[in-house]
């Protein structure tokens, strides 16, 4: 996830991919963990904050590398426990976990709430926040975690219960970090509808494995290209000129970036030379990247 000056929301740059086949490959959670391990080694010592929805929780996130944290949404049935108590000096193994704290709803009924200002889905609002140091024994076992409870002041939404291995970041930043995962869904939508990843009709095994990652990587290259060579102010002015009914548009979209890229690609052709076949160029590029 990166922040770019020409968009109001963070942008996801697809980098790694794994093919999941039911009953033939490891689970989606295990495949995600393998990619996180690769990133943690490639980007060390930079910090990597993994944010996942409820589908990706599980024991696969135990024993994370030192530069990786994990944050996800808790199930309403998840049971949390207190941290391991100090050794008592008595005979026998020290306790691995503290007393049962209960489910998120049970904990929410007895915690102390405080009012903070958070940014969620592009909106800045005041909410009630509570945090508890605990253990998520069922999934992360002995890994120390924090439970972060978020409650709307008007109670229009259900309470949000997050659990994270990040023990240092302020809770306001944790909530904002979790909410930016919405950009993942937007990126997948853009890749399908704009970049053509949803229109693939492949039959051969290698083609099936390569097409979607290639289209998603093209999206990453497009955003990086626009960050370096694009002119957001000029493109917005042109868009408002020929689409005057589009008054609420204030930022660049992926579609605008693609239009700008195509224009730049065409205008760089030598006028004295015949216009090349763009489909041939794309085929050559695909072969080179795949190799």
N, C-alpha and C positions, 0 to 999 in steps of 0.2 A: 504494500500500500504506500503510495507516494502522494505528497501534496504538490500541486502544480499551480502557478499563479493565474492561469487562464481558466480555471474551473473552481467552483465553490465547494465541491466535494472531493474527498480523496479518490485517487484512481488506483485500481488494481492493475499491476503489470504481471501477467502470467509468465511463469519461468519454468516450472517443472510439471511433469504430467505422469500419471500412472493409469494403466488400463485395469479396470476392475471387472472380473468375470465371476459371477456367483458360482460357488462350489469348486472353482478352479484356481483362483488366486487368493492371496491373503485378504482379510477384510479391508474395507475402506479406511478404517481407523489405522490399521497397521501400515497400509500403503502411505497414508499421510505422514505417519511417524518416520518412515524411511526417507521421505523427501525433506522433512525437517532436519533429520540428522545430516543429510548432505549439505543443506544450507548452513547449518551451525558450523560445520568444518570449513566451508568455503568462505564464509563471512567473518570468521573469528578474528578478533575478539569483539566484534559488534554484537549488540544485544538483539535477539530475535523474539518478538512477542507473538505467539500463536493464538489466534482467536477463532473459535469454532462454535457452530451451533450444537444443539443438544444431540444430534445424531452422532457426533464424533467424540463423545465422551467415552471413557473406558480405561482399563488397566494399561493400554499401550502407552500412556503418557507418564508412566512411572519412570523414575531415574533419568530425567531429562538432562541434557548437557548443561553445564554451568551458565552458558550464555543464552539459554532459552527459557521462556516462561510460557505458561498455558492458561488460557482463560476460556470458560465456557458457561453455558446456562445450565442450572441444576434442574433435575426432575423434581416434581412435587413430592415424589416418594423417596427421594434421596435422604439418607440419615447421616447426620454429622455427629462427630464426637469431639470432646475437648482434647487439647494437646496432651502428650504424654507427661505425666507428673514427674517431679524430681524423685530420684531413688530414695527410698526410705531407710536404707541400711539394713533391712531385715533380710532373712534368708529367702532365696528364690529369685527368679528373674524379675527385673523391674517391669512395671506395666507398660505396654506399648501404646495405649490410648487412654484418654481420660474418660470422664462420665459421658453418658449419652446426652447430647444436646437436643436431638430431635430433627424433624423435617424443617424445611425452610418456613412453612406456615407456623409451626409450633414455636420456632425461634423468634419469628417476627412479632408474636404476641407478648414477648417479654423483654425485648431489647430497647435501648434508649435511642430514639431517632433524633436527627439534627437536620436542619435545613441548609442545603447547598445549592449552588447554581451549576448546572451541567449542560453540555451541548449534546443533543441527541437528534440524529437525522436532520441536521441543518438548522435546528431550532434551539434557542437558549432559554431554559426555563428553570424555575426553582422546584426542587423535589426534596423528599425526605430520604435520608441515607442512614444506614446502620451497617456496621461491620463487626465481624466476630472472628477471632483467631481460632482455628479448629483443624480437624482432620476429616478428610473425605475417605473413610476407611474402605468403602465398597469399591472405589475405582483407583484412587491414588495411594491407598494403604498408609504408610507412615510419612508421606510427603507433607510437610506443613503447608497449609493453605489459608486463605482468607475468604470468608463468606461476606459478600457485599449485597445488601438488600436495598432496592430502590422502590420507593412508593410515591405515586403522584399525589400531590396535595389534595386535588379534587376527587381522587380515588376513581377516576374514569377507567383506568387500566388496572389490570392485575399487577400485583407486586412482581418485580423482576428480581430473581435470585441468581447471582453470579458467584462462581467459585474460581479462584485464581491462585497460581503458585507465585505470583509477583507479590512479594512482601514489602516492597519499598514505594511503589508508585501511589500517589494520592488517589483516593476513591473517585474523585471527579474525572480524573484522566482515565481511570479504568473503565468507567461507564462510557465515556466518549470513545475509547478504543473498541469496546465491544460493538457499539452502534455503527461504526464505520464498516463493519463486515457486510452491511447492505450493499456496498459497492461491488462486492463479489458477484451478487446476483445481477447487478446492472451490467457488469463486464461480460458475463455469460450471455445475457440477452443481446448485447451489442455484437458479440462475436457470431451469434447465430443469425441475426437479422441483417447486420451491416457487412460483416466480413465474409459471410457465406458458410460458416461452419455448420449451420443447420441444414444446408442444402446438399451436403455430400451424399452421393449415391454409389459408394464404392462396394466392390465385391471381393477383391483380393485381400488377404489377411494383412499384408504389409501396408496396403493403401488405407485400410480401416484404422490401423494403428498410427499412421503418420498424418492424415489429413487434418483432424481436429487440432492436435498440437501445433501443426504448421499455421493454421488459421489463427489460433490464439497467440502464437508468437508474432505473427504479423501485426496483431493489435498492439503488442508491446512495442514493436519497432515503430509503429505509426505514432504513438504517444511520445516516444523519445525523439522522433524526428521533428514533431511539431514543437516540442519544448525547446529545440535548438534553432529551428528555422522558421517556425510559424509566426504569423503576425495577427494576434487575437483581435486587436482593436480594428484593424483593417477588415478582417473577415466579418466581424460583427456589424460594422458599418454597411458592408455590401449586403449582408443578409437582411438587415432592416430596410435597405433601399428597395430590394425587389420583393420583399415580403412585409409590407408595411403593417399588415394586420397582426404580425407576430410581435406585439409590443412588449410582452413580458420577458422576452429573451434577453438575458444579461451575460451569459457565459457561453463558451464554446462547447460544442458537443462532439462526440466521436464522428458523427456524420459530417460535421464541418471540417474536421481534421482530414477526413478522407477526400473531401472535395478539394481542399487546399493542396493536398499531396498530388492528386491527379493533375491539377493545373500546373503545379511546379514540374511534374514529370513531362508534361507535353511542351511547356514553354522552354525547356532546356534543350530541345531538339534543334539541331542546326537547320535553319530555313532552307539552305541550299541542298540539303539531303532529303530524300523521300522519307516520309513518316514510317518508322518501323512498325511491325506487327507487335502490338503490346502482348498479345497472347503468347507469341513465341518467346518474348523476354521473360514472361512469368514462368513458362515451362523451364527455361534454362535456369532461372533462379531457384525454382523448386528442386531441381536435380542437384544443384550445387549445395543447397542447404541440407537436403536429405543425406548426401554423401558425407 
